[in-house]
Amino acid sequence: MSQKANDNANQQHQHQHQRQHQHQHQHQHQRQHQHQHQHQHQRLDDLSAEEGQTAARRSISNDKNNNNTNDNINDNSSSAGECTAHHRTTSDDGVAACRENAAGGAQTAKRLSITYAEAGGAGRRRSLAYSDLMAVFYPPGIVSQPTVTDVPFESAEIQQQQEEQQQLGRLERLAIGEPGMAMASWEPTLERAIKSIVSIKAQCVRSFDTETSGTYTATGFVVDAEAGLILSNRHVVNPAPIVAQAIFVNYEEVELEPVYRDPVHDFGVFRYDPKKLRFMQPESIRLVPQKAKVGMEIRVVGNDAGEKLSILAGTLARLDRPAPEYGVGEYNDFNTFYLQAASGTSGGSSGSPVLDIFGDAVALNAGGASKAASSFYLPLDRVVRAVDLVRRGLHVDRGTIQTEFEHLSYDELRRLGLATDVETRMRATFPASQGMLAVRMALPSGPADGSLRAGDIVVAVNGQPLAGFAALEAELDGAVGGTVRIGVWRGTKAYDARIKVQDLHAITPSRFVEIGGGVVNELSYQIARSYGIAVGGVYVASSGHTLGSGSVWRGSVVQSVGGVATPDLDAFVRAVGGLREGSRVPVRFFELAHLHRPKMMIMSVATHWHAFRMAERDAAGLWCYRSLQGPQPPPISVAPQLASAWQLPASLAPGDSVWPSMVLVDFHIPYLIDGMKSTRFSGPGLIVDSRRGLVVCDRDTVPISVGDVSVTIAGSLVLGAAVDFLHPVYNFAVVRYDPQQIGATPVADVRLHPAYLGGERRLEQGDSVFVVAVGGDQSPVVRRTRVASRAMVNTRECLPPRFRCLNVEGIKLNDQPSCQGGVLCDADGLVTALWTSVSSQDSSGKDTTSMTGFDVSLLRDTLAALASSGAYPDVYSLDVELWTIRAAAARSLGLSPERIAQIDSGSNRLLYVLGMLATDTPASKLLRTGDIILEKNGVPVRDVGQISSTSSADPVRLVVLRDSEEVVLSVPPTRLDAMETRRVVHWSGALVQEPYRAVLEQVRSLPSSIYVSCTLYGSPANCYGLRPGMWITEVEGIPVATVADFIATLRSIGTTSSHYVRLTVVNRNEVTRMLSLRLDAHYWPSWEL
């Protein structure tokens, strides 16, 4: 479960008619539609005074980043056809007529502030609060009877006709069991209501605005059975692209269309096709906000904590609670009251109806407190109007002046300067109200900027006195595109302000751009309000590959790209279209968390891995894609660039002779394959062949073959490069740049010590060496030290499986300097060993790195093959993991005295088989764990380099000690692929590939050659349980063994969008499961890398 959390104000009553508004963070409110894969869509508002801190909702990788690391770099690289968006139409007459009938129908848009006496009934102020919980079924017969307390509703928004008031009175007497009347029962009410309450499962397929991609469950209920309308929360309907289904109590499933989500308040509407229900016909649950009263017994019915149906009992305690805060930068409701009840809803119950004993919905469950049994419910006043307009196919007008208001009690208002005579008149006009509205914040550049100030007390709107949120919103919603006249009390004087009313939907984004696997959209009113900044700008919802290369993470606002200003999304598209693929350009941005610190970084333009396209939401909630004009292709020929050599002072000798051969290598990964958990790598490299442009670096810098490489030469020339070779056993890789691009820039091949390269000599403990390395700030590091030890490199199996360095001896130094890597050399600058970074994991699964030296003789075969044929050598291995064993232990295992006498006096260790690196190779069938290797091809084995790898395919003659006997074996070696992964297929949000070498050592046998390397948040694979580390063995009962079989079978069965596909999968523990995935070809098309 992931949570939205933030500090919020704890409201305490000092007496019955006074509220003290404290801005201290003391509760943790919890929004509760259940988010799977780290977010069970729970929102928390923690109001603990000691904590005062905000908990973020999610962790996807990160990039959050990218939200990337298993952010899993949300990406769809297939281009989509153009889709024409459908626009809503607005009927002024229809909207006006709707306003007259909405929410009880007793008022018009211009007459919302009449007094209770004018309304002809006992006026009651009403408001709701946030909630998200359920519970077990409340046993009948022990139900506490509701006590009706005379608490006022908000000013006349929910005025009822006299006959409705009388009817409500009769219902209240029936509910409390007044003498002479039969008492109402919860049992038949709940039995009827649960048929109209649905469990919602949804996938947020892209990060967007305040939301991040993922899967979640929630609740909704039918409010119009004929039209197929389901009411739920705004954070369930979601402003982002979603795919959702509703499951009724009889387990019938229907598709949902997210047809409306309110820009501010936490409610939204789904639509389903009633004809798709074949076995039941639900009834509509009435929305009756005016029935909510303090002391009313309620039931919250819905999907609680993933349960299909739970029922929680509660009692309404407050009708005027401030809207909870869920965190800065997250979705937050405001400009409304909330209801509160002492109950304990949890994840998944968001969108549940708050029912009275007659089965009417009096509020909408929305959030709760994590450290108290309190739930918060949204009032239905404005919901009734919106649902009616949606039902009639009309546009829901929403007006705003980009101002947040707060309701303050009269004692606080007096401290703000409210005059006594004004207070007297307001109390007389609104006798049930305990305060008035005041301006909390007017956003910069908004309609009210310069007209309203924080602390202004709202007295009237359009000449009508006003004391509550509902009346204010009704005036704004009815004046979109026009002006309102707001009377405020500021200090000791009254002021009138005429303010233009803006369309709230116009500042709520409904489109986004996918670039390099990331998502950007226009900065919304929700986020602007969180940070107190102006609406507008290009907001990074997910950084992806391209923006991530410039460290432009989620929560940033891009100001310019390549020197072109990007004030809005269209300008951003034009700026990116004017770039050139493969170039490096400046990007200016600021992080919302650090508004005072604008940044400029260098971004690599790499859009060839992903689609560059725009998505726009249509009236049915579907996001339609259209391709965009991306960056121009790179030029065919590039003029050479020149740079002067970086000369080191004589005090850094012998570094001055090595430094011209050192470069910086950067590697960016677009997809998390081959066990990768990070997307950006950097480290030093050595030029070994300047004529061909070959650079050697470690495999912690270039771990896999798929990605973008750049090489920085002489500290100033940045060149594009390509991965040429990955040694499958040793810790080095070779990348290639175009030497024509550097012209006459002085570079030199690194000078390798001939004796050490040939293997005649090697560094031993106590030898004196010089470390020449690259520091963290790219500056040279030169230090004289000694070899501390020489021993086998110990790395653990990683999860997910990835390359690890093994079967090689490493060198440790005394007084190791802090650096990124480099070389070990003698006083003349001749390199004797590589100083590299080795990646592994600790016992808790945390990634670790360590600096280790390796003999330059490991490069011998590769360099010799390049020199003779210009090609890389084939690499063969016995595919076993070796480790050392002492002679004393070998004697105990039956090693003969003659063999012990042959052991070199300088070493008393032998090598034995620690484990198999693959289970289907010849070596795995001939060798056994525990075999002690005595001879190879007639030569005693004393060094791991003799047996770890070879360039020959000839069988190896081995003499091993097994069960106290010497056994002679002829073992054919296995050819290893130097580039390993050559094919990646994306299907339904899963990246599928053939198993790579690191996977083979962690299984006894391969179930198939269809390995799931990664799944993307919000995808069908992520939603329906297809996890990284699984093998697919069958599709619709048809066995599949290879990736080609998998693709051919999918094509043959003709899978289409909205179709379920059955998969048989096997996990790494060899447990077989059957999964069914609901395909989504629109948001998750198939493609092949």
Stockholm file with secondary structure:
# STOCKHOLM 1.0

chainA/1-1089         MSQKANDNANQQHQHQHQRQHQHQHQHQHQRQHQHQHQHQHQRLDDLSAEEGQTAARRSISNDKNNNNTNDNINDNSSSAGECTAHHRTTSDDGVAACRENAAGGAQTAKRLSITYAEAGGAGRRRSLAYSDLMAVFYPPGIVSQPTVTDVPFESAEIQQQQEEQQQLGRLERLAIGEPGMAMASWEPTLERAIKSIVSIKAQCVRSFDTETSGTYTATGFVVDAEAGLILSNRHVVNPAPIVAQAIFVNYEEVELEPVYRDPVHDFGVFRYDPKKLRFMQPESIRLVPQKAKVGMEIRVVGNDAGEKLSILAGTLARLDRPAPEYGVGEYNDFNTFYLQAASGTSGGSSGSPVLDIFGDAVALNAGGASKAASSFYLPLDRVVRAVDLVRRGLHVDRGTIQTEFEHLSYDELRRLGLATDVETRMRATFPASQGMLAVRMALPSGPADGSLRAGDIVVAVNGQPLAGFAALEAELDGAVGGTVRIGVWRGTKAYDARIKVQDLHAITPSRFVEIGGGVVNELSYQIARSYGIAVGGVYVASSGHTLGSGSVWRGSVVQSVGGVATPDLDAFVRAVGGLREGSRVPVRFFELAHLHRPKMMIMSVATHWHAFRMAERDAAGLWCYRSLQGPQPPPISVAPQLASAWQLPASLAPGDSVWPSMVLVDFHIPYLIDGMKSTRFSGPGLIVDSRRGLVVCDRDTVPISVGDVSVTIAGSLVLGAAVDFLHPVYNFAVVRYDPQQIGATPVADVRLHPAYLGGERRLEQGDSVFVVAVGGDQSPVVRRTRVASRAMVNTRECLPPRFRCLNVEGIKLNDQPSCQGGVLCDADGLVTALWTSVSSQDSSGKDTTSMTGFDVSLLRDTLAALASSGAYPDVYSLDVELWTIRAAAARSLGLSPERIAQIDSGSNRLLYVLGMLATDTPASKLLRTGDIILEKNGVPVRDVGQISSTSSADPVRLVVLRDSEEVVLSVPPTRLDAMETRRVVHWSGALVQEPYRAVLEQVRSLPSSIYVSCTLYGSPANCYGLRPGMWITEVEGIPVATVADFIATLRSIGTTSSHYVRLTVVNRNEVTRMLSLRLDAHYWPSWEL
#=GR chainA/1-1089 SS CCEEEECCBCCEEEETTEEECCCCBCCEEEEESEEETTCCCEEEEECCTTTCCCCCSCCCCSHHHHSCTTTTCCCCCSCCCCCCCCCCCCCHHHHHHHHHHGGGSCCCTTCCCCCHHHHTSCCCCCCCCCCCCCCSCCCTTCCCCCCCCCCCCSSSTTCCCHHHHHHHHHHHHHHTTCTTSCCCCHHHHHHHHGGGEEEEEEEECSCBTTBCSEEEEEEEEEEETTTTEEEECHHHHCSSCEEEEEECTTCCEEEEEEEEECSSSSCEEEECCGGGCCSCCCCCCCBCGGGCCTTCEEEEEECCTTCSCEEEEEEEEEEEEECCCCCTTSCCCCSSEEEEESCCCCTTCTTCEEECTTSCEEEEEEEEETTSSCEEEECSHHHHHHHHHHHTTCCCCCEECSEEEEEEEHHHHHHTTCCHHHHHHHHHHSTTCCEEEEEEEECTTSTTBTTBCTTCEEEEETTEECCSHHHHHHHHHTTTTSEEEEEEEETTEEEEEEEECEEGGGGSCCEEEEETTEEEEECCHHHHHHHTCCSCSEEEEECHHHHHTTTCCTTEEEEEETTEECSSHHHHHHHHHTSBTTCEEEEEEEEGGGTTCCEEEEEECCCTTSCCEEEEECTTSCEEEEECCCCBCCCSSCCCCCCCCCCCCGGGTTHHHHGGGEEEEEEECSSCCTTCCCSEEEEEEEEEETTTTEEEECTTTSCSSSSEEEEEETTTEEEEEEEEEECSSSSCEEEEECGGGGTTCCCCCCCBCHHHHHTSCCCCTTCEEEEEEECTTSCEEEEEEEEEEEEECCCCCCSSCCCCCCSSEEEEETTCCCCSEEEEECTTCCEEEEEEEEEEECTTSCEEEEEEEEEGGGGHHHHHHHHHHSSCCCEEECCEEEEEEEHHHHHHTTCCHHHHHHSCTTCCEEEEEEEESCSSSHHHHHCCTTCEEEEETTEECCSGGGTSCBSCCSCEEEEEEETTEEEEEEECCEEECSSCCCCEEEETTEEEECCCHHHHTTCSSCSCSCEEEEECTTSHHHHTTCCTTCEEEEETTEECCSHHHHHHHHHHHTCCTTCEEEEEEECTTCCEEEEEEECCTTTSCCEEC
#=GC SS_cons          CCEEEECCBCCEEEETTEEECCCCBCCEEEEESEEETTCCCEEEEECCTTTCCCCCSCCCCSHHHHSCTTTTCCCCCSCCCCCCCCCCCCCHHHHHHHHHHGGGSCCCTTCCCCCHHHHTSCCCCCCCCCCCCCCSCCCTTCCCCCCCCCCCCSSSTTCCCHHHHHHHHHHHHHHTTCTTSCCCCHHHHHHHHGGGEEEEEEEECSCBTTBCSEEEEEEEEEEETTTTEEEECHHHHCSSCEEEEEECTTCCEEEEEEEEECSSSSCEEEECCGGGCCSCCCCCCCBCGGGCCTTCEEEEEECCTTCSCEEEEEEEEEEEEECCCCCTTSCCCCSSEEEEESCCCCTTCTTCEEECTTSCEEEEEEEEETTSSCEEEECSHHHHHHHHHHHTTCCCCCEECSEEEEEEEHHHHHHTTCCHHHHHHHHHHSTTCCEEEEEEEECTTSTTBTTBCTTCEEEEETTEECCSHHHHHHHHHTTTTSEEEEEEEETTEEEEEEEECEEGGGGSCCEEEEETTEEEEECCHHHHHHHTCCSCSEEEEECHHHHHTTTCCTTEEEEEETTEECSSHHHHHHHHHTSBTTCEEEEEEEEGGGTTCCEEEEEECCCTTSCCEEEEECTTSCEEEEECCCCBCCCSSCCCCCCCCCCCCGGGTTHHHHGGGEEEEEEECSSCCTTCCCSEEEEEEEEEETTTTEEEECTTTSCSSSSEEEEEETTTEEEEEEEEEECSSSSCEEEEECGGGGTTCCCCCCCBCHHHHHTSCCCCTTCEEEEEEECTTSCEEEEEEEEEEEEECCCCCCSSCCCCCCSSEEEEETTCCCCSEEEEECTTCCEEEEEEEEEEECTTSCEEEEEEEEEGGGGHHHHHHHHHHSSCCCEEECCEEEEEEEHHHHHHTTCCHHHHHHSCTTCCEEEEEEEESCSSSHHHHHCCTTCEEEEETTEECCSGGGTSCBSCCSCEEEEEEETTEEEEEEECCEEECSSCCCCEEEETTEEEECCCHHHHTTCSSCSCSCEEEEECTTSHHHHTTCCTTCEEEEETTEECCSHHHHHHHHHHHTCCTTCEEEEEEECTTCCEEEEEEECCTTTSCCEEC
//
